Amino acid sequence: MPGRWTTAAVCLLALVALACEAGGEAAPRPSGGTAQPGSPRVVAALGDSITTGFGSCLLLTSCERNSWSTGDGLRVDSHYRRLLDRNPGLRGKAHNHARPGARAGALAGQAEAAVRDRADYVTVLVGANDACRATIDAMTPVTEFRAEIDRGLRVLRDGRPKARVLVVSIPNLYRLWEVGHDEPRAVRAWRRGVCPALLADATSTAPADRSRRTAFRERVAAYNSQLKAACRVYGSRCRYDGGAAHRVRFDLDLVNPLDYFHPNTAGQSRLAEVTWRSSGYAD
């Protein structure tokens, strides 16, 4: 009997996801008119599963229409959709090169793709997978993380020197543990291997586990400091979000109910809102 209920539940989720896909076309935006001065003509997104909208269509797979950066669906007012108001000619010229599981080391290759797109606005959100390793020791060292970020940004600066780049802080993953470790459904989901460096043994109060979580939080803070510094070195064409994404107080109603980790459409919307203020186009 449990197997039948599981099968039925999976089928129901699939049907709902398909319904979302069918009804998720972008809302009508102006199809003509003159672009506002300085508006981008091509947009590109770099990063990991957060930027692919992973898990936001009720299945544990990418759902790019809900991406906070380049999504074209109804439910998330992404940067791309907001930019259409400034430049209707941008329609269909948003490229999402983010990939689930990507770490900082993948940034240069994604940046090369953005250069080929001739992107003049590029968003970067990467680092969660550098932290979410099997153990603290397996996490990307801070110096290596910075070197990979610099390498990726250098590709953009060399290939598209006039492009605007928005570097986004890593969300506060530690807060997910804070709000979810006493929620049985979240704990069960995390046991499937979700961000083990932080979320393994989520209910344990043993000193070693508390120390591990603290080390995780500190590493993410160090990564964010390096993202800020790398953007400053890049120059005036790069903006850091000032920690806006990290300050989002993610609760369980902002993450999907399958892995209790990746943002749902409400979470993607919140990321789009807070990072848009740092894009340079919000005014």
C-alpha positions in Angstrom: 0.0 0.0 0.0 2.7 2.6 0.8 4.2 1.9 -2.6 0.9 2.7 -4.3 0.5 5.9 -2.4 4.0 6.9 -3.3 3.4 6.2 -7.0 0.2 8.2 -6.9 1.8 11.1 -5.2 4.6 11.2 -7.7 2.2 11.1 -10.6 0.1 13.9 -9.1 3.2 16.1 -8.7 4.2 15.4 -12.3 0.7 16.4 -13.5 0.8 19.6 -11.4 4.2 20.4 -12.8 3.0 19.9 -16.3 0.1 22.2 -15.7 2.5 24.8 -14.4 4.6 24.5 -17.5 1.6 24.8 -19.7 0.3 28.0 -18.0 3.7 29.6 -17.3 4.2 31.7 -20.4 5.5 35.1 -19.8 2.9 37.8 -19.3 2.5 40.2 -22.2 5.2 42.9 -22.4 5.6 45.7 -24.9 6.7 44.3 -28.2 7.8 47.6 -29.7 9.1 50.9 -28.7 12.5 52.4 -28.0 14.9 51.0 -25.5 15.8 53.3 -22.6 19.4 54.5 -22.8 21.9 52.0 -21.3 19.4 49.1 -21.4 21.0 45.7 -22.0 20.4 44.0 -25.3 21.4 40.5 -24.2 21.3 39.0 -20.7 23.1 36.0 -19.3 23.0 34.2 -16.0 25.8 32.2 -14.5 25.8 30.0 -11.4 24.2 26.9 -10.0 20.9 25.2 -9.4 19.4 28.2 -7.6 19.6 30.2 -10.8 18.2 27.3 -12.9 15.0 27.4 -10.7 15.7 23.9 -9.6 12.7 22.4 -7.7 10.4 25.3 -8.3 8.1 23.4 -10.7 7.3 20.7 -8.0 9.8 18.3 -9.5 13.5 18.0 -8.5 14.8 19.3 -11.8 15.6 22.7 -13.3 12.8 25.0 -14.2 14.4 27.9 -15.8 11.1 29.8 -16.4 11.2 30.5 -12.7 14.7 31.7 -12.4 15.2 34.9 -10.5 17.6 36.1 -13.2 16.4 35.1 -16.6 13.0 33.5 -16.0 10.2 34.3 -18.4 7.3 32.7 -16.5 4.3 34.4 -14.9 5.1 33.6 -11.3 8.5 35.3 -10.9 9.2 38.9 -11.8 12.8 38.1 -12.8 15.5 40.6 -13.8 14.8 39.7 -17.5 11.1 40.4 -17.2 11.8 43.7 -15.5 14.4 44.7 -18.2 11.8 44.0 -20.9 10.0 47.1 -19.6 13.2 49.1 -20.4 13.9 47.4 -23.7 11.2 45.4 -25.5 13.8 44.3 -28.0 15.4 42.1 -25.3 12.6 39.6 -25.7 14.1 36.1 -26.2 17.6 37.2 -25.6 18.2 35.9 -22.1 20.5 33.0 -21.7 20.8 30.8 -18.6 24.2 29.1 -18.4 23.9 28.1 -14.7 24.0 24.4 -14.0 22.9 22.3 -11.0 25.9 21.3 -9.0 28.2 23.9 -10.4 31.0 25.2 -8.2 33.2 28.3 -8.6 35.5 26.3 -10.8 32.7 26.2 -13.5 32.4 29.9 -13.6 35.0 30.6 -16.3 33.4 28.1 -18.7 30.0 29.7 -18.2 31.5 33.1 -18.6 32.9 32.1 -22.0 29.4 31.2 -23.0 28.1 34.6 -21.9 30.9 36.2 -24.0 29.8 34.2 -27.1 26.2 35.5 -26.4 27.6 39.0 -26.5 25.8 39.6 -23.2 25.9 43.1 -21.8 24.3 42.3 -18.4 25.5 39.2 -16.6 24.4 37.9 -13.2 26.6 35.6 -11.1 25.4 33.5 -8.1 27.7 30.7 -7.2 29.2 29.2 -4.1 26.6 27.1 -2.4 28.0 23.9 -3.9 31.5 24.8 -2.8 30.1 24.8 0.7 27.6 21.9 0.4 30.2 19.1 0.3 30.2 15.8 2.2 32.3 17.2 5.0 33.9 20.5 6.1 37.3 19.3 4.9 35.9 18.7 1.4 34.7 22.3 1.1 36.5 24.5 -1.5 39.3 26.3 0.3 38.7 30.0 0.5 41.8 30.9 -1.5 40.9 28.5 -4.3 37.3 29.8 -4.3 38.6 33.3 -4.8 41.0 32.3 -7.5 38.2 30.6 -9.5 35.9 33.6 -9.1 38.7 35.9 -10.3 39.3 33.6 -13.3 35.6 33.6 -14.3 35.2 37.4 -13.9 38.4 37.9 -15.9 36.8 36.1 -18.8 33.9 38.5 -18.7 36.1 41.6 -18.3 38.3 40.6 -21.2 35.5 39.4 -23.5 32.8 41.9 -22.7 34.5 44.9 -21.1 31.5 47.1 -21.3 29.0 44.6 -19.8 27.5 45.2 -16.4 28.1 42.3 -14.0 26.0 41.7 -10.9 27.7 39.4 -8.3 25.1 38.0 -5.8 25.9 36.9 -2.3 25.3 33.3 -1.3 22.0 32.9 0.5 22.0 32.2 4.2 21.9 28.4 4.1 22.5 28.1 7.8 19.2 29.7 8.4 17.5 26.8 6.7 18.9 24.5 9.4 17.7 27.0 12.1 14.1 27.1 10.9 13.9 23.5 9.6 15.8 21.2 12.0 12.7 20.7 14.1 10.4 20.1 11.1 10.2 16.3 10.5 9.5 16.6 6.8 12.5 18.8 6.2 14.8 16.5 8.3 13.6 13.5 6.3 14.3 15.3 3.0 17.7 16.4 4.1 18.6 12.8 5.0 18.7 12.0 1.3 22.0 13.8 1.0 21.0 17.5 0.8 24.0 19.7 1.7 25.5 17.2 4.2 28.2 19.5 5.5 25.4 21.5 7.0 22.3 19.4 7.2 23.5 15.9 8.1 22.3 14.8 11.5 20.1 17.9 11.6 18.6 17.2 15.0 21.9 16.4 16.7 23.0 18.6 19.5 26.4 16.9 19.9 29.4 19.3 20.2 30.9 18.0 17.0 27.8 18.6 15.0 27.3 22.1 16.4 31.0 22.8 15.6 30.5 21.5 12.0 27.5 23.8 11.4 29.4 26.8 12.8 32.3 26.1 10.5 29.9 25.9 7.6 28.4 29.2 8.4 31.8 30.8 8.7 32.9 29.4 5.4 29.9 30.9 3.6 30.7 34.2 5.2 34.3 34.0 4.0 33.1 33.1 0.4 30.8 36.2 0.5 33.7 38.4 1.6 35.7 37.1 -1.4 32.8 37.7 -3.8 32.6 41.3 -2.6 36.3 41.8 -2.9 36.5 40.2 -6.4 33.8 42.5 -7.7 35.6 45.5 -6.3 38.8 44.4 -8.1 36.8 43.9 -11.3 36.1 47.6 -11.5 33.2 50.0 -12.0 31.2 47.7 -14.3 30.7 45.1 -11.5 28.2 45.5 -8.7 28.0 43.4 -5.6 24.5 43.0 -4.0 25.8 44.2 -0.7 24.8 40.9 1.0 21.1 41.4 0.0 20.6 37.7 -1.0 22.3 36.5 2.2 20.1 38.7 4.3 16.9 37.2 3.0 15.3 35.4 5.9 14.4 32.2 4.2 11.7 30.3 5.9 10.3 26.9 4.9 7.5 28.6 2.9 10.2 30.0 0.5 11.7 26.6 -0.3 10.2 23.7 -2.2 8.5 20.9 -0.2 10.6 18.1 -1.9 14.1 18.9 -0.8 13.4 21.8 1.6 16.5 23.5 0.2 16.0 25.1 -3.2 13.8 28.2 -3.5 10.2 27.7 -4.7 8.6 30.4 -6.8 8.1 32.6 -3.8 11.7 32.2 -2.9 12.8 33.0 -6.4 10.6 36.1 -6.4 12.2 37.3 -3.2 15.7 36.8 -4.7 14.7 38.7 -7.8 13.3 41.5 -5.7 16.2 42.1 -3.4 19.0 41.6 -6.0 17.2 43.9 -8.5 17.9 46.8 -6.3 21.7 46.3 -6.8 21.5 45.7 -10.6 22.0 49.3 -11.6 18.8 49.3 -13.6 16.3 49.6 -10.7 16.0 53.4 -11.0 
